[in-house]
């Protein structure tokens, strides 16, 4: 894949989402300059989902939160080079970002794709998909809003399903079936491209918040 040269920080500022200090709920209309629906991706990595989704849906605002600073800057560079104005990317712990910075009932969709499985048992507490995380998603989603998730780890997918089953305000709905990629960037994320090319199964889930 072609490398994306990083632009000066001041050039990237319009695509960066700064966390209030002290943390406080964001005003999405002020962040984006409009009142379009907002979707949040948790752990956006190199930003493929944000780039493709924002390009395909200019009527939607997309926010991303990623704990790794270099990926925030890398993705902001991709967004700027494509003149995508409907995306902002934050560098933060997603669990704290949801709790402290996302207003209640303000999101249309939360996307969680291929989160780190933290394989060792003693590291499971670092997993992003926990009962507390699911509760914050429930609080943050508007009625009818959706939580969309995917992982290549079956054990983690079972954990996700168990967590979501404990929340009766969420209803499982069929996740969309991916089509045949038209080109090398026609994937949900970089991880999905890697795993599908390796022939690995991908476990997809989708849940809708009740009215």
C-alpha positions in Angstrom: 0.0 0.0 0.0 1.2 3.5 -0.8 2.5 5.4 2.2 0.7 8.5 3.3 3.2 11.3 4.0 2.3 13.1 7.2 1.4 16.8 6.9 2.4 19.5 9.5 0.4 19.3 12.7 -1.2 22.8 12.1 -2.5 21.5 8.7 -4.2 18.5 10.4 -5.8 20.6 13.2 -9.2 20.9 11.4 -9.5 17.1 11.4 -8.4 16.6 15.0 -11.0 16.3 17.8 -9.6 17.8 20.9 -10.7 16.4 24.3 -12.0 19.2 26.6 -9.9 19.8 29.7 -11.4 18.8 32.1 -13.3 16.3 30.1 -16.9 17.3 29.3 -19.6 16.3 26.9 -19.0 17.5 23.3 -21.4 19.6 21.3 -21.5 17.7 18.0 -23.2 20.6 16.2 -20.4 22.9 17.2 -17.7 20.2 16.4 -19.0 19.7 12.8 -20.7 23.0 12.2 -24.0 21.2 11.4 -26.7 19.0 13.0 -26.2 15.9 10.8 -26.3 12.4 12.4 -23.1 11.3 14.1 -21.5 7.9 14.0 -18.5 6.9 16.2 -15.8 4.4 15.4 -13.9 2.9 18.4 -10.3 2.1 17.6 -10.0 3.3 14.0 -6.4 2.2 13.4 -5.3 3.5 10.0 -8.7 4.9 9.2 -9.9 2.9 6.3 -13.5 2.6 7.6 -13.7 6.4 8.3 -12.3 7.3 4.9 -14.5 5.0 2.9 -17.7 5.7 5.0 -17.2 9.5 5.0 -16.7 9.4 1.3 -19.8 7.3 0.7 -22.0 9.2 3.2 -21.4 13.0 3.1 -24.8 13.4 4.9 -23.4 11.8 8.0 -20.7 13.0 10.4 -18.1 10.5 11.6 -16.0 10.7 14.7 -13.2 8.3 15.6 -11.4 7.6 18.8 -8.0 5.8 18.9 -5.6 5.4 21.7 -2.5 5.5 19.5 -1.4 9.0 18.6 0.4 8.1 15.4 -2.7 6.5 14.0 -4.7 9.7 14.8 -2.2 11.8 12.8 -2.0 9.2 10.0 -5.8 9.1 9.6 -6.1 12.9 9.8 -3.6 13.1 7.0 -5.7 10.7 4.9 -8.8 12.7 5.6 -7.2 16.0 4.7 -5.7 14.7 1.4 -9.2 13.6 0.4 -10.8 16.9 1.5 -13.2 15.0 3.8 -14.7 17.5 6.1 -17.3 15.3 7.8 -14.8 13.4 10.0 -13.0 14.2 13.3 -10.5 11.9 15.0 -9.6 11.9 18.7 -6.7 10.3 20.6 -8.1 8.9 23.8 -9.1 5.8 25.7 -12.5 5.0 24.1 -14.0 3.9 27.3 -13.3 7.2 29.0 -14.2 9.1 25.8 -17.6 7.5 25.7 -18.2 8.1 29.4 -17.0 11.7 29.7 -17.2 13.3 26.2 -20.2 11.7 24.3 -23.6 13.2 25.2 -26.5 10.9 26.0 -28.6 9.8 23.0 -26.4 11.7 20.6 -25.0 8.9 18.3 -26.6 7.2 15.4 -24.2 4.3 15.3 -21.2 3.0 17.3 -18.7 0.9 15.2 -16.3 -1.5 16.9 -14.2 -3.4 14.4 -11.5 -6.0 15.3 -10.7 -4.7 18.8 -7.5 -6.1 20.4 -8.4 -9.5 21.9 -5.7 -9.2 24.7 -5.1 -13.0 24.6 -3.7 -13.6 28.0 -6.3 -14.1 30.8 -4.6 -11.5 33.0 -5.0 -8.9 30.2 -8.7 -9.5 29.6 -9.5 -6.5 31.8 -7.9 -4.3 29.0 -10.4 -5.4 26.5 -12.6 -2.6 25.2 -15.8 -4.6 25.0 -17.0 -5.0 28.6 -20.3 -4.6 30.3 -19.4 -1.1 31.2 -18.5 -0.2 27.6 -21.8 -1.7 26.4 -23.7 0.4 29.0 -22.0 3.5 27.7 -22.9 2.6 24.2 -26.5 2.2 25.2 -26.4 5.6 26.9 -24.8 7.3 24.0 -27.0 5.9 21.2 -30.3 7.6 20.3 -33.4 5.4 20.2 -33.1 3.1 17.2 -29.4 3.6 17.1 -27.1 0.7 16.4 -23.9 -0.9 17.7 -22.0 -2.7 15.0 -19.1 -5.0 15.8 -16.8 -7.5 14.1 -13.9 -9.7 15.2 -11.8 -12.6 13.9 -11.6 -14.2 17.3 -14.5 -16.5 18.0 -14.0 -16.5 21.8 -14.2 -12.7 21.8 -17.3 -12.7 19.7 -19.0 -15.0 22.3 -18.0 -12.6 25.0 -19.5 -9.7 23.0 -22.7 -11.7 22.5 -22.9 -12.5 26.2 -22.4 -8.9 27.2 -25.1 -7.7 24.8 -27.5 -10.4 25.9 -27.5 -8.9 29.4 -28.9 -5.6 28.1 -32.6 -6.0 27.2 -32.7 -2.5 25.7 -30.6 -3.9 22.8 -32.0 -6.2 20.2 -29.8 -8.3 17.9 -30.4 -7.7 14.2 -28.8 -9.4 11.3 -25.4 -7.9 10.3 -24.9 -7.1 6.6 -23.1 -9.7 4.6 -20.0 -8.3 2.9 -19.9 -8.5 -0.9 -16.9 -9.4 -3.1 -14.4 -6.5 -2.8 -14.1 -4.5 -6.0 -10.6 -3.4 -5.2 -7.9 -3.6 -2.5 -9.5 -0.8 -0.4 -13.0 -2.2 -0.7 -13.0 -3.7 2.8 -14.4 -2.7 6.1 -11.0 -2.1 7.7 -7.3 -3.1 7.1 -7.7 -6.0 9.5 -10.7 -7.3 7.6 -8.7 -7.2 4.3 -5.9 -9.2 6.0 -8.2 -11.8 7.5 -10.4 -12.3 4.5 -7.3 -12.7 2.3 -6.1 -15.3 4.7 -9.4 -17.1 4.6 -10.2 -16.6 8.3 -13.8 -16.5 9.5 -15.1 -13.1 10.6 -17.7 -12.9 13.3 -20.1 -9.9 12.8 -22.7 -8.7 15.2 -25.2 -5.8 15.1 -27.6 -4.6 17.9 -30.3 -1.9 17.8 -31.4 0.2 20.8 -35.1 0.1 21.5 -37.3 3.2 21.0 
